[in-house]
Amino acid sequence: MEKLSLGAIYGQVNKLQPGKPCTKAHATVFVIISIKRRPPDYTIIGCCYTTFCFVKVKENNLALTTLYSLESTLAQRKEELSAPQEGKPSWTKHLLLDDKLLCSKIREEADEFCRILEENEDESRTVSEMADVLYHEMVLLTCRGLKFEEVLEVLRRRFSQSGVEEKNSRKAKMSSDE
Ligand SMILES: N=c1c2ncn([C@@H]3O[C@H](COP(=O)(O)OP(=O)(O)OP(=O)(O)O)[C@@H](O)[C@H]3O)c2ncn1[C@@H]1O[C@H](COP(=O)(O)O)[C@@H](O)[C@H]1O
């Protein structure tokens, strides 16, 4: 397999741009792009028209460590629920014990997040509110016994198709079913 310099990778990525799975931003995460045959430990990230794009993903350690560490804390809080005398008071436990409270917090935090845009609030409020949304949504995921990796897997599968294409394909399928 041909090994490319970073500059050459950017060049390849730009060439693949029409299918949109790759951008320059992705190129900082992906180390090598291979066309046609997938090397053993490489991941398909998408199809650019007629060409499949195989990449090796270099972990974004800080982002993943943060999310997995939060996920692990939330799972620990869930475990502590079976031995209520253990552990400190916890907001996560309140949420895990009360579906209604959890759903109302997710809706409230999502609404606060939207108001940032509507009311043109500053960057620090934006990232802080996004963190609130993400935390509360991850509690729901923990509640259902699901892993964040499963969400990331869905996002990766969507790399190869635009949202507009996906919506149109659903509409076409619905009308052919009628
Ligand atoms: N990331 C969070 C996190 N983000 C937000 N919150 C809590 O979510 C709650 C949101 O409630 P409110 O809406 O009343 O708070 P608010 O939005 O600041 O209130 P307003 O000013 O907007 O009305 C607050 O108590 C926050 O502290 C969080 N609570 C916990 N975590 C993480 O979960 C871990 C476990 O937390 P505990 O379960 O509490 O031990 C922590 O160590 C953190 O890593």
The ligand as an SDF file (V2000), in Angstrom:
LIG
                    3D

 44 47  0  0  0  0  0  0  0  0999 V2000
  -21.1260   16.5260   34.0410 N   0  0  0  0  0  0  0  0  0  0  0  0
  -21.8920   16.5340   35.0130 C   0  0  0  0  0  0  0  0  0  0  0  0
  -22.9380   17.5040   35.1170 C   0  0  0  0  0  0  0  0  0  0  0  0
  -23.3200   18.5180   34.3070 N   0  0  0  0  0  0  0  0  0  0  0  0
  -24.3520   19.1140   34.9370 C   0  0  0  0  0  0  0  0  0  0  0  0
  -24.6330   18.5150   36.1010 N   0  0  0  0  0  0  0  0  0  0  0  0
  -25.6360   18.8460   37.1040 C   0  0  0  0  0  0  0  0  0  0  0  0
  -26.8780   18.9370   36.4990 O   0  0  0  0  0  0  0  0  0  0  0  0
  -27.7050   19.7190   37.3250 C   0  0  0  0  0  0  0  0  0  0  0  0
  -28.5450   20.6130   36.4540 C   0  0  0  0  0  0  0  0  0  0  0  0
  -29.5200   21.1100   37.2930 O   0  0  0  0  0  0  0  0  0  0  0  0
  -30.1070   22.5720   37.1620 P   0  0  0  0  0  0  0  0  0  0  0  0
  -30.7800   22.6660   35.8490 O   0  0  0  0  0  0  0  0  0  0  0  0
  -30.8980   22.8280   38.3620 O   0  0  0  0  0  0  0  0  0  0  0  0
  -28.7940   23.4350   37.1700 O   0  0  0  0  0  0  0  0  0  0  0  0
  -28.5120   24.5780   36.2240 P   0  0  0  0  0  0  0  0  0  0  0  0
  -28.8440   24.1560   34.8110 O   0  0  0  0  0  0  0  0  0  0  0  0
  -27.1110   25.0000   36.5090 O   0  0  0  0  0  0  0  0  0  0  0  0
  -29.5570   25.6140   36.7850 O   0  0  0  0  0  0  0  0  0  0  0  0
  -30.0470   26.9480   36.1050 P   0  0  0  0  0  0  0  0  0  0  0  0
  -29.1620   27.9950   36.6750 O   0  0  0  0  0  0  0  0  0  0  0  0
  -29.8970   26.7950   34.6230 O   0  0  0  0  0  0  0  0  0  0  0  0
  -31.4550   26.9890   36.5500 O   0  0  0  0  0  0  0  0  0  0  0  0
  -26.7990   20.5110   38.2770 C   0  0  0  0  0  0  0  0  0  0  0  0
  -26.9100   19.9650   39.5610 O   0  0  0  0  0  0  0  0  0  0  0  0
  -25.4130   20.2340   37.7060 C   0  0  0  0  0  0  0  0  0  0  0  0
  -24.4170   20.1690   38.7020 O   0  0  0  0  0  0  0  0  0  0  0  0
  -23.7630   17.4920   36.2430 C   0  0  0  0  0  0  0  0  0  0  0  0
  -23.6410   16.5730   37.2290 N   0  0  0  0  0  0  0  0  0  0  0  0
  -22.6550   15.6490   37.1070 C   0  0  0  0  0  0  0  0  0  0  0  0
  -21.7900   15.6110   36.0500 N   0  0  0  0  0  0  0  0  0  0  0  0
  -20.7330   14.5630   35.9620 C   0  0  0  0  0  0  0  0  0  0  0  0
  -21.1900   13.3910   36.5990 O   0  0  0  0  0  0  0  0  0  0  0  0
  -20.2810   13.0240   37.6310 C   0  0  0  0  0  0  0  0  0  0  0  0
  -21.0610   12.3700   38.7450 C   0  0  0  0  0  0  0  0  0  0  0  0
  -21.8850   13.3410   39.3560 O   0  0  0  0  0  0  0  0  0  0  0  0
  -22.7810   12.9160   40.5890 P   0  0  0  0  0  0  0  0  0  0  0  0
  -23.6960   11.8870   40.1370 O   0  0  0  0  0  0  0  0  0  0  0  0
  -23.5200   14.1500   41.0340 O   0  0  0  0  0  0  0  0  0  0  0  0
  -21.8480   12.4170   41.6480 O   0  0  0  0  0  0  0  0  0  0  0  0
  -19.5930   14.3160   38.0340 C   0  0  0  0  0  0  0  0  0  0  0  0
  -18.3400   14.0790   38.6260 O   0  0  0  0  0  0  0  0  0  0  0  0
  -19.4670   14.9960   36.6860 C   0  0  0  0  0  0  0  0  0  0  0  0
  -18.3540   14.4520   36.0090 O   0  0  0  0  0  0  0  0  0  0  0  0
  1  2  2  0
  2  3  1  0
  2 31  1  0
  3  4  1  0
  3 28  2  0
  4  5  2  0
  5  6  1  0
  6  7  1  0
  6 28  1  0
  7  8  1  0
  7 26  1  0
  8  9  1  0
  9 10  1  0
  9 24  1  0
 10 11  1  0
 11 12  1  0
 12 13  2  0
 12 14  1  0
 12 15  1  0
 15 16  1  0
 16 17  2  0
 16 18  1  0
 16 19  1  0
 19 20  1  0
 20 21  2  0
 20 22  1  0
 20 23  1  0
 24 25  1  0
 24 26  1  0
 26 27  1  0
 28 29  1  0
 29 30  2  0
 30 31  1  0
 31 32  1  0
 32 33  1  0
 32 43  1  0
 33 34  1  0
 34 35  1  0
 34 41  1  0
 35 36  1  0
 36 37  1  0
 37 38  2  0
 37 39  1  0
 37 40  1  0
 41 42  1  0
 41 43  1  0
 43 44  1  0
M  END
$$$$
